[in-house]
Amino acid sequence: MGIWHDEVGIEELNEKNLGCLNETLGIEITEVTPTSLKGRMPVDARTIQPAGVLHGGASVAFAETLASWAGYLAVDRSRFHVVGQEINANHIRPVAPGNWVYGEATAANIGRRAHVWEVRLTNEAGKLVCISRCTLAVLEVPSAYATADQRG
């Protein structure tokens, strides 16, 4: 299990992605390793800018999604909820439509009240597209992450 509080299936995470921005952008969680969380996002009409390449805002939304899910997995969800507090991103290279961008969130620090996650986004060739750091606040309330029908 590594850094995770307990096991949560990828299917459960992706089910909770439905009915919100994560689904709108096509974000999918693909793997939980002992020390990281991985996902992917399509580069298409939902995620490009007017110049026809991956939008930096879509990259940031993808990075924060991965960091937030990683924080969610790292806490006791019956007692804690994580929320994004700060995020930054450096955009390195463009990605054209018809491709995927892949992300991996790894912990820089998992504290009692705050987490810092590094998220690296790469293209299909494995080249760095964006690097982001996201700080999450750890709130002492049960997690509010839910499926679309539970939210509704």
C-alpha positions as CSV (number, residue, x, y, z in Angstrom):
1,M,0.0,0.0,0.0
2,G,3.0,2.3,0.4
3,I,1.9,5.9,1.3
4,W,-1.9,5.2,1.0
5,H,-4.2,4.9,3.9
6,D,-6.0,1.9,2.5
7,E,-6.8,0.4,-0.9
8,V,-9.3,2.1,-3.2
9,G,-10.0,0.6,-6.7
10,I,-9.3,2.6,-9.8
11,E,-12.9,1.9,-10.8
12,E,-14.2,3.7,-7.7
13,L,-12.1,6.7,-8.4
14,N,-13.2,6.9,-12.0
15,E,-16.8,6.5,-11.0
16,K,-16.4,9.5,-8.7
17,N,-14.9,11.5,-11.7
18,L,-18.3,11.3,-13.4
19,G,-20.7,14.3,-13.4
20,C,-18.0,16.9,-12.7
21,L,-15.1,18.7,-14.4
22,N,-13.0,15.6,-14.3
23,E,-15.4,13.8,-16.7
24,T,-15.9,16.9,-18.8
25,L,-12.1,17.1,-19.5
26,G,-11.9,13.3,-20.0
27,I,-9.6,12.7,-17.1
28,E,-9.1,9.0,-16.2
29,I,-7.2,7.5,-13.3
30,T,-5.1,4.7,-14.7
31,E,-2.8,3.3,-11.9
32,V,-2.1,3.5,-8.2
33,T,1.5,2.5,-7.4
34,P,2.8,2.2,-3.9
35,T,4.2,5.8,-4.1
36,S,2.2,7.6,-6.9
37,L,-1.1,8.1,-8.7
38,K,-1.2,8.1,-12.5
39,G,-3.8,9.2,-14.9
40,R,-4.4,10.5,-18.5
41,M,-6.3,13.2,-20.2
42,P,-7.1,13.5,-24.0
43,V,-6.0,16.5,-26.0
44,D,-9.1,17.3,-27.9
45,A,-11.7,20.1,-28.3
46,R,-12.4,20.0,-24.6
47,T,-8.8,20.6,-23.6
48,I,-7.2,22.8,-26.3
49,Q,-6.7,26.5,-26.5
50,P,-7.6,28.7,-29.6
51,A,-4.1,28.2,-31.0
52,G,-4.9,24.5,-31.3
53,V,-2.7,22.9,-28.6
54,L,-3.2,21.8,-25.0
55,H,-4.5,24.6,-22.9
56,G,-2.4,25.4,-19.8
57,G,-5.6,25.7,-17.7
58,A,-6.5,22.1,-18.7
59,S,-3.0,21.0,-17.6
60,V,-3.5,22.7,-14.3
61,A,-6.9,21.2,-13.8
62,F,-5.5,17.7,-14.6
63,A,-2.6,18.3,-12.2
64,E,-4.9,19.4,-9.4
65,T,-7.2,16.5,-10.0
66,L,-4.3,14.0,-9.6
67,A,-2.9,15.7,-6.5
68,S,-6.4,15.8,-5.0
69,W,-7.0,12.2,-5.6
70,A,-3.6,11.3,-4.2
71,G,-4.4,13.3,-1.1
72,Y,-7.7,11.6,-0.8
73,L,-6.0,8.2,-0.9
74,A,-3.4,9.2,1.7
75,V,-5.8,10.2,4.5
76,D,-8.3,8.4,6.6
77,R,-11.4,9.5,4.7
78,S,-13.7,8.9,7.6
79,R,-12.0,11.7,9.4
80,F,-10.3,14.0,6.8
81,H,-11.1,15.8,3.6
82,V,-8.4,17.4,1.3
83,V,-8.9,20.6,-0.7
84,G,-6.6,22.4,-3.0
85,Q,-4.9,25.4,-1.4
86,E,-2.3,26.5,-3.9
87,I,-1.1,25.3,-7.3
88,N,1.6,26.4,-9.7
89,A,2.6,25.1,-13.1
90,N,5.4,25.5,-15.6
91,H,4.4,24.6,-19.1
92,I,7.3,23.1,-21.0
93,R,6.0,22.0,-24.5
94,P,2.8,21.9,-26.5
95,V,0.7,18.8,-27.2
96,A,-1.4,18.6,-30.4
97,P,-5.0,17.3,-30.6
98,G,-5.4,13.6,-31.1
99,N,-2.9,12.8,-28.4
100,W,-3.0,12.0,-24.7
101,V,-1.2,13.7,-21.8
102,Y,-0.2,11.5,-19.0
103,G,0.3,12.6,-15.4
104,E,1.9,11.2,-12.2
105,A,1.4,12.7,-8.7
106,T,4.1,11.9,-6.1
107,A,4.3,13.2,-2.6
108,A,6.8,15.9,-1.7
109,N,5.4,16.0,1.8
110,I,2.5,14.4,3.6
111,G,1.8,16.3,6.8
112,R,-1.0,16.2,9.3
113,R,-2.5,19.5,8.1
114,A,-1.1,19.9,4.6
115,H,0.2,17.9,1.7
116,V,2.5,19.0,-1.1
117,W,2.3,16.9,-4.3
118,E,4.5,17.2,-7.4
119,V,2.7,16.4,-10.6
120,R,4.6,15.7,-13.8
121,L,2.6,15.7,-17.1
122,T,4.2,14.0,-20.1
123,N,3.3,13.4,-23.7
124,E,3.0,10.0,-25.4
125,A,6.8,10.0,-26.0
126,G,7.4,10.5,-22.3
127,K,8.7,14.1,-22.7
128,L,7.8,16.6,-20.0
129,V,4.8,18.8,-20.9
130,C,4.2,20.5,-17.6
131,I,5.4,20.3,-14.0
132,S,3.2,21.4,-11.2
133,R,3.3,21.6,-7.4
134,C,0.0,21.5,-5.5
135,T,-0.6,22.1,-1.8
136,L,-3.6,20.5,-0.2
137,A,-5.1,21.5,3.1
138,V,-6.2,18.6,5.2
139,L,-9.5,19.4,6.9
140,E,-10.7,17.5,10.0
141,V,-14.1,16.6,8.5
142,P,-15.1,13.4,6.7
143,S,-14.3,13.3,3.0
144,A,-17.0,14.8,0.8
145,Y,-15.9,13.0,-2.4
146,A,-18.9,11.2,-3.8
147,T,-20.4,9.8,-7.0
148,A,-22.6,12.0,-9.1
149,D,-25.8,10.4,-7.8
150,Q,-24.6,10.9,-4.2
151,R,-23.9,14.5,-4.9
152,G,-27.2,15.2,-6.6
